[in-house]
Every structure is written in structure tokens, then in C-alpha cells.
Amino acid sequence: MNVEHEVSLLVEEIKRMGKQDADGKYVVTFGELFEDERCANIFEALVGTLRAAKRKKIITFEGELLLQGVHNHVEIKLL
């Protein structure tokens, strides 16, 4: 899969699973994305897709690299 396609799939999944904040932006935690069965079937490298989307300023989250377990509480916001 190409990166553009994976990022567009990520946007769809964040909208599906996320909740809207006060600004109307969708927010989901890394743990929710990582542990979701549908996401596990879609993304071979979820962390890589998240980093690519962050570089393109499509999403934002604290830090550079998210690791399962340690960063499960980190919120990912769709911009």
C-alpha cells in the first residue's frame, strides 16, 4: 500500500472510533487504535502511518514515537 492511501484509511478509522472534542475535532487514544481489531487488519505498520500523517499535519499527538503499552493513553487528534 502507498502512504497516501494508508493515511486516508487512518483518517477514516479515527473518525469511526474517535469522539469529537469541544472544537469538533476527532480524538482517539493510541491504545484504542492499536487494540482495535479492524485497525490491526488494515495497518501493517500503524506507528509508521501515524508518523507519516503527523508529518503531513493531518493529525497531532505528543512525542515522536508511540509505543504500545507505554503510550496507550496518548491522544491522537485529527486536524
Secondary structure as the mmCIF struct_conf table of DSSP 4:
data_model
#
loop_
_struct_conf.conf_type_id
_struct_conf.id
_struct_conf.beg_label_comp_id
_struct_conf.beg_label_asym_id
_struct_conf.beg_label_seq_id
_struct_conf.end_label_comp_id
_struct_conf.end_label_asym_id
_struct_conf.end_label_seq_id
HELX_RH_AL_P HELX_RH_AL_P1 VAL A 3 MET A 17
STRN STRN1 LYS A 19 GLN A 20
TURN_TY1_P TURN_TY1_P1 ALA A 22 ASP A 23
BEND BEND1 GLY A 24 GLY A 24
STRN STRN2 TYR A 26 THR A 29
HELX_RH_AL_P HELX_RH_AL_P2 PHE A 30 GLU A 35
HELX_RH_AL_P HELX_RH_AL_P3 GLU A 37 ILE A 42
BEND BEND2 GLU A 44 GLU A 44
HELX_RH_AL_P HELX_RH_AL_P4 LEU A 46 ARG A 55
TURN_TY1_P TURN_TY1_P2 LYS A 56 LYS A 57
BEND BEND3 ILE A 58 ILE A 58
STRN STRN3 ILE A 59 THR A 60
BEND BEND4 GLU A 62 GLU A 64
TURN_TY1_P TURN_TY1_P3 GLN A 68 HIS A 73
STRN STRN4 GLU A 75 LEU A 78
#
